[in-house]
Amino acid sequence: MNININIKVYLHSKGTKFLQSGNLQILSSDFKKDPDWTAAIAAYEWIQQIKINFAASEDFRIDQVIYNEDIDITELVKNDKPIV
């Protein structure tokens, strides 16, 4: 069974800061075990798609990643770079 989480990613590319937000489906069983890590994996995969879709520049960076309005997982996404 899947659940939806709301993700907001604040990114920087081509000298400009921008926000992408959306709902991502994740497995509820994974989310119950480790919500932040599960959200970070989903966010990381989504950011990789954003990079491809927007032809991100060399200065691309992740400034902040938040899910469900106020849970900051920026460091998990930036430093640990979840690998699936």
DSSP file (Angstrom, degrees, kcal/mol; ACC not computed):
  #  RESIDUE AA STRUCTURE BP1 BP2  ACC     N-H-->O    O-->H-N    N-H-->O    O-->H-N    TCO  KAPPA ALPHA  PHI   PSI    X-CA   Y-CA   Z-CA
    1    1 A M              0   0    0      0, 0.0    27,-2.8     0, 0.0    28,-0.5   0.000 360.0 360.0 360.0 138.1    0.0    0.0    0.0
    2    2 A N  E     -A   27   0A   0     25,-0.2     2,-0.3    26,-0.1    25,-0.2  -0.714 360.0-163.6-104.6 154.0    1.3    3.5   -0.9
    3    3 A I  E     -A   26   0A   0     23,-2.8    23,-2.6    -2,-0.3     2,-0.4  -0.913  20.0-122.0-126.1 160.1    0.9    6.8    0.8
    4    4 A N  E     -A   25   0A   0     -2,-0.3     2,-0.4    21,-0.2    21,-0.2  -0.841  22.6-171.8-101.8 138.5    1.5   10.3   -0.5
    5    5 A I  E     -A   24   0A   0     19,-2.4    19,-2.7    -2,-0.4     2,-0.5  -0.965  22.9-126.9-122.8 147.8    4.0   12.7    1.0
    6    6 A N  E     -A   23   0A   0     -2,-0.4    62,-2.5    17,-0.2     2,-0.4  -0.821  28.6-167.5 -93.4 127.5    4.3   16.4    0.0
    7    7 A I  E     -AB  22  67A   0     15,-3.2    15,-2.1    -2,-0.5     2,-0.4  -0.935  12.0-171.9-118.6 138.0    7.8   17.4   -1.0
    8    8 A K  E     -AB  21  66A   0     58,-2.9    58,-2.7    -2,-0.4     2,-0.5  -0.996   7.5-171.9-125.1 125.5    9.3   20.8   -1.5
    9    9 A V  E     -AB  20  65A   0     11,-3.1    11,-2.4    -2,-0.4     2,-0.7  -0.974  11.2-156.9-120.4 127.3   12.8   21.1   -2.9
   10   10 A Y  E     +AB  19  64A   0     54,-3.2    53,-2.9    -2,-0.5    54,-1.7  -0.906  27.4 175.9-102.1 117.3   14.6   24.4   -3.0
   11   11 A L  E     -AB  18  62A   0      7,-3.2     7,-2.6    -2,-0.7     2,-0.4  -0.716  25.3-145.7-122.5 167.0   17.2   24.2   -5.7
   12   12 A H  E     +AB  17  61A   0     49,-2.2    49,-2.1     5,-0.2     2,-0.3  -0.997  29.1 149.4-135.5 129.5   19.8   26.4   -7.4
   13   13 A S  E >   +A   16   0A   0      3,-2.5     3,-1.7    -2,-0.4    47,-0.1  -0.962  63.3   9.2-159.1 143.1   20.8   26.1  -11.1
   14   14 A K  T 3  S-     0   0    0     -2,-0.3     3,-0.1     1,-0.3    -1,-0.0   0.858 130.0 -57.0  54.7  39.2   22.0   28.5  -13.8
   15   15 A G  T 3  S+     0   0    0      1,-0.2     2,-0.4    44,-0.1    -1,-0.3   0.576 117.4 105.9  74.6   9.8   22.4   31.3  -11.2
   16   16 A T  E <   -A   13   0A   0     -3,-1.7    -3,-2.5     2,-0.0     2,-0.4  -0.961  61.5-140.3-128.3 139.3   18.8   31.1  -10.1
   17   17 A K  E     +A   12   0A   0     -2,-0.4     2,-0.3    -5,-0.2    -5,-0.2  -0.772  31.4 171.6 -91.0 141.0   17.1   29.7   -7.1
   18   18 A F  E     -A   11   0A   0     -7,-2.6    -7,-3.2    -2,-0.4     2,-0.4  -0.983  26.1-132.6-148.8 160.8   13.8   27.9   -7.7
   19   19 A L  E     -A   10   0A   0     -2,-0.3     2,-0.4    -9,-0.2    -9,-0.2  -0.930  14.5-174.5-115.9 134.4   11.2   25.7   -5.9
   20   20 A Q  E     +A    9   0A   0    -11,-2.4   -11,-3.1    -2,-0.4     2,-0.3  -0.996  12.8 175.2-122.4 134.3    9.7   22.5   -7.1
   21   21 A S  E     +A    8   0A   0     -2,-0.4     2,-0.3   -13,-0.2   -13,-0.2  -0.977  10.3 130.9-138.2 154.5    7.0   20.9   -5.1
   22   22 A G  E     -A    7   0A   0    -15,-2.1   -15,-3.2    -2,-0.3     2,-0.5  -0.982  50.9 -84.2-179.3 176.7    4.7   17.9   -5.5
   23   23 A N  E     -A    6   0A   0     -2,-0.3     2,-0.4   -17,-0.2   -17,-0.2  -0.882  36.9-165.3-104.0 132.7    3.3   14.7   -4.1
   24   24 A L  E     -A    5   0A   0    -19,-2.7   -19,-2.4    -2,-0.5     2,-0.5  -0.936  15.3-132.8-118.2 140.7    5.3   11.5   -4.2
   25   25 A Q  E     +A    4   0A   0     -2,-0.4     2,-0.3   -21,-0.2   -21,-0.2  -0.784  31.2 170.9 -92.0 132.3    4.0    8.0   -3.6
   26   26 A I  E     -A    3   0A   0    -23,-2.6   -23,-2.8    -2,-0.5     2,-0.3  -0.932  42.5 -88.0-135.1 160.6    6.0    5.9   -1.2
   27   27 A L  E  >  -A    2   0A   0     -2,-0.3     4,-2.3   -25,-0.2   -25,-0.2  -0.525  29.1-145.4 -69.7 127.7    5.4    2.5    0.4
   28   28 A S  H  > S+     0   0    0    -27,-2.8     4,-2.3    -2,-0.3     5,-0.2   0.846  98.5  57.5 -64.4 -32.7    3.6    2.9    3.7
   29   29 A S  H  > S+     0   0    0    -28,-0.5     4,-1.4     2,-0.2    -1,-0.2   0.911 109.2  44.4 -64.9 -41.1    5.5    0.0    5.2
   30   30 A D  H  > S+     0   0    0      1,-0.2     4,-2.4     2,-0.2     8,-0.2   0.912 112.6  52.7 -66.2 -41.8    8.9    1.6    4.4
   31   31 A F  H  < S+     0   0    0     -4,-2.3    -2,-0.2     1,-0.2    -1,-0.2   0.881 106.9  51.9 -62.7 -38.9    7.6    5.0    5.7
   32   32 A K  H  < S+     0   0    0     -4,-2.3    -1,-0.2     1,-0.2    -2,-0.2   0.864 111.3  48.1 -66.0 -35.1    6.5    3.4    9.0
   33   33 A K  H  < S-     0   0    0     -4,-1.4    -2,-0.2     1,-0.2    -1,-0.2   0.934 139.1  -6.2 -70.0 -47.4    9.9    1.9    9.5
   34   34 A D     X  -     0   0    0     -4,-2.4     4,-2.5     1,-0.1     5,-0.2  -0.642  65.3-178.3-153.4  85.6   11.9    5.0    8.8
   35   35 A P  H  > S+     0   0    0      0, 0.0     4,-2.5     0, 0.0     5,-0.2   0.893  82.5  46.6 -59.5 -45.5    9.9    8.0    7.6
   36   36 A D  H  > S+     0   0    0      1,-0.2     4,-2.4     2,-0.2     5,-0.1   0.924 115.0  45.8 -65.8 -43.5   12.8   10.5    7.1
   37   37 A W  H  > S+     0   0    0      2,-0.2     4,-2.3     1,-0.2    -1,-0.2   0.915 113.4  49.6 -65.9 -42.4   15.0    8.0    5.2
   38   38 A T  H  X S+     0   0    0     -4,-2.5     4,-2.0    -8,-0.2    -2,-0.2   0.914 113.2  46.8 -62.4 -43.5   12.1    6.8    3.0
   39   39 A A  H  X S+     0   0    0     -4,-2.5     4,-2.7    -5,-0.2    -1,-0.2   0.888 110.4  53.9 -64.8 -38.8   11.2   10.4    2.2
   40   40 A A  H  X S+     0   0    0     -4,-2.4     4,-2.8     2,-0.2    -2,-0.2   0.897 107.7  49.5 -64.4 -40.7   14.9   11.3    1.5
   41   41 A I  H  X S+     0   0    0     -4,-2.3     4,-2.3     2,-0.2    -1,-0.2   0.939 113.4  46.2 -62.8 -46.7   15.2    8.4   -1.0
   42   42 A A  H  X S+     0   0    0     -4,-2.0     4,-2.1     1,-0.2    -2,-0.2   0.914 114.3  48.3 -62.5 -42.7   12.1    9.5   -2.8
   43   43 A A  H  X S+     0   0    0     -4,-2.7     4,-2.7     2,-0.2    -2,-0.2   0.915 110.0  51.6 -64.4 -43.2   13.2   13.1   -2.8
   44   44 A Y  H  X S+     0   0    0     -4,-2.8     4,-2.0     1,-0.2    -2,-0.2   0.921 110.8  47.7 -61.0 -44.6   16.7   12.2   -4.1
   45   45 A E  H  X S+     0   0    0     -4,-2.3     4,-1.6     1,-0.2    -1,-0.2   0.904 112.9  49.2 -63.0 -40.7   15.3   10.2   -7.0
   46   46 A W  H  X S+     0   0    0     -4,-2.1     4,-2.3     1,-0.2    -2,-0.2   0.896 108.5  52.8 -66.2 -40.9   12.9   13.1   -7.8
   47   47 A I  H  X S+     0   0    0     -4,-2.7     4,-2.6     1,-0.2    -1,-0.2   0.876 105.3  55.3 -63.0 -37.2   15.7   15.7   -7.7
   48   48 A Q  H  X S+     0   0    0     -4,-2.0     4,-1.7     2,-0.2    -1,-0.2   0.900 108.6  48.1 -62.7 -38.9   17.7   13.5  -10.2
   49   49 A Q  H  X S+     0   0    0     -4,-1.6     4,-2.9     2,-0.2    -2,-0.2   0.906 110.1  52.1 -65.3 -41.5   14.7   13.6  -12.6
   50   50 A I  H  X S+     0   0    0     -4,-2.3     4,-2.4     1,-0.2    -2,-0.2   0.920 106.6  53.8 -60.4 -44.1   14.5   17.4  -12.1
   51   51 A K  H  <>S+     0   0    0     -4,-2.6     5,-2.4     1,-0.2     4,-0.3   0.909 113.3  42.7 -57.3 -43.3   18.2   17.8  -12.9
   52   52 A I  H ><5S+     0   0    0     -4,-1.7     3,-1.1     3,-0.2    -2,-0.2   0.938 114.4  49.5 -69.1 -47.1   17.7   15.9  -16.2
   53   53 A N  H 3<5S+     0   0    0     -4,-2.9    -2,-0.2     1,-0.3    -1,-0.2   0.830 118.0  39.2 -63.4 -33.7   14.4   17.6  -17.2
   54   54 A F  T 3<5S-     0   0    0     -4,-2.4    -1,-0.3    -5,-0.2    -2,-0.2   0.323 105.1-124.4 -99.9   7.5   15.8   21.1  -16.6
   55   55 A A  T < 5 -     0   0    0     -3,-1.1    -3,-0.2    -4,-0.3    -4,-0.1   0.955  37.2-141.2  46.9  60.0   19.3   20.4  -18.0
   56   56 A A      < -     0   0    0     -5,-2.4    -1,-0.1    -6,-0.1     2,-0.1  -0.094   9.9-127.2 -55.5 147.1   20.9   21.5  -14.8
   57   57 A S    >   -     0   0    0     -3,-0.1     3,-1.8     1,-0.1    -1,-0.1  -0.273  30.4 -92.3 -89.4 177.2   24.0   23.5  -15.0
   58   58 A E  T 3  S+     0   0    0      1,-0.3    -1,-0.1    -2,-0.1    -2,-0.1   0.771 123.5  59.9 -61.4 -26.8   27.4   22.9  -13.2
   59   59 A D  T 3  S+     0   0    0      2,-0.0    -1,-0.3     0, 0.0   -44,-0.1   0.281  75.4 138.8 -88.2  13.4   26.3   25.2  -10.4
   60   60 A F    <   +     0   0    0     -3,-1.8     2,-0.3   -47,-0.1   -47,-0.2  -0.325  24.2 161.2 -59.2 132.9   23.3   23.0   -9.5
   61   61 A R  E     -B   12   0A   0    -49,-2.1   -49,-2.2    -2,-0.0     2,-0.6  -0.991  41.4-120.4-151.0 157.9   22.8   22.5   -5.8
   62   62 A I  E     +B   11   0A   0     -2,-0.3   -51,-0.2   -51,-0.2     3,-0.1  -0.887  26.9 176.5 -97.6 119.4   20.2   21.5   -3.3
   63   63 A D  E     -     0   0A   0    -53,-2.9     2,-0.3    -2,-0.6   -52,-0.2   0.865  64.6  -9.5 -90.9 -42.1   19.4   24.2   -0.9
   64   64 A Q  E     -B   10   0A   0    -54,-1.7   -54,-3.2    10,-0.1     2,-0.4  -0.980  50.0-163.1-159.3 144.6   16.6   22.7    1.1
   65   65 A V  E     +B    9   0A   0     -2,-0.3     8,-2.4   -56,-0.2     9,-0.6  -0.991  17.6 173.6-132.3 124.0   14.3   19.6    1.1
   66   66 A I  E     -BC   8  72A   0    -58,-2.7   -58,-2.9    -2,-0.4     2,-0.3  -0.973   9.6-165.7-129.6 141.5   11.2   19.6    3.2
   67   67 A Y  E >>  +BC   7  71A   0      4,-2.4     4,-2.1    -2,-0.4     3,-0.6  -0.955  68.9  12.1-127.9 154.5    8.4   17.0    3.4
   68   68 A N  T 34 S-     0   0    0    -62,-2.5     2,-1.5    -2,-0.3    -1,-0.2   0.893 123.9 -67.5  47.8  48.5    4.9   17.2    4.9
   69   69 A E  T 34 S+     0   0    0    -63,-0.3    -1,-0.3     1,-0.2   -62,-0.0  -0.201 127.6  21.9  78.5 -42.2    5.1   20.9    5.4
   70   70 A D  T <4 S+     0   0    0     -2,-1.5     2,-0.8    -3,-0.6    -1,-0.2   0.346  81.9 110.1-144.7  11.5    7.8   21.2    8.0
   71   71 A I  E  <  -C   67   0A   0     -4,-2.1    -4,-2.4     2,-0.0     2,-0.6  -0.829  54.0-150.9 -99.0 110.9   10.1   18.1    8.2
   72   72 A D  E     +C   66   0A   0     -2,-0.8    -6,-0.2    -6,-0.2     3,-0.1  -0.687  28.8 162.5 -86.8 118.6   13.5   19.1    7.0
   73   73 A I     >  +     0   0    0     -8,-2.4     4,-2.2    -2,-0.6     5,-0.2   0.037  34.5 122.6-119.4  23.3   15.5   16.2    5.4
   74   74 A T  H  > S+     0   0    0     -9,-0.6     4,-3.0     1,-0.2     5,-0.3   0.910  73.8  48.4 -53.9 -49.4   18.0   18.4    3.6
   75   75 A E  H  >>S+     0   0    0      1,-0.2     4,-2.6     2,-0.2     5,-0.8   0.877 109.6  52.5 -65.3 -37.5   21.1   16.9    5.2
   76   76 A L  I  >>S+     0   0    0      1,-0.2     4,-0.9     3,-0.2     5,-0.5   0.931 115.4  41.4 -60.8 -44.2   19.9   13.3    4.5
   77   77 A V  I  X5S+     0   0    0     -4,-2.2     4,-0.5     3,-0.2    -2,-0.2   0.912 122.2  39.4 -71.8 -42.5   19.4   14.1    0.8
   78   78 A K  I  <5S+     0   0    0     -4,-3.0    -3,-0.2    -5,-0.2    -2,-0.2   0.923 126.1  29.2 -74.8 -46.0   22.6   16.2    0.4
   79   79 A N  I  <5S+     0   0    0     -4,-2.6    -3,-0.2    -5,-0.3    -2,-0.1   0.886 125.7  37.4 -89.4 -41.0   25.1   14.3    2.5
   80   80 A D  I  <<S-     0   0    0     -4,-0.9    -3,-0.2    -5,-0.8    -1,-0.1   0.720  82.0-156.4 -86.9 -20.0   24.0   10.6    2.4
   81   81 A K     << -     0   0    0     -5,-0.5    -4,-0.1    -4,-0.5    -3,-0.1   0.934  24.7-126.6  40.2  75.0   22.8   10.6   -1.2
   82   82 A P        -     0   0    0      0, 0.0     2,-0.5     0, 0.0    -1,-0.1  -0.169  23.4-155.7 -51.1 136.4   20.4    7.7   -0.8
   83   83 A I              0   0    0     -3,-0.1   -42,-0.1     1,-0.1    -2,-0.0  -0.971 360.0 360.0-119.9 129.9   21.1    5.0   -3.3
   84   84 A V              0   0    0     -2,-0.5    -1,-0.1   -43,-0.1   -43,-0.0   0.407 360.0 360.0-100.8 360.0   18.3    2.6   -4.3
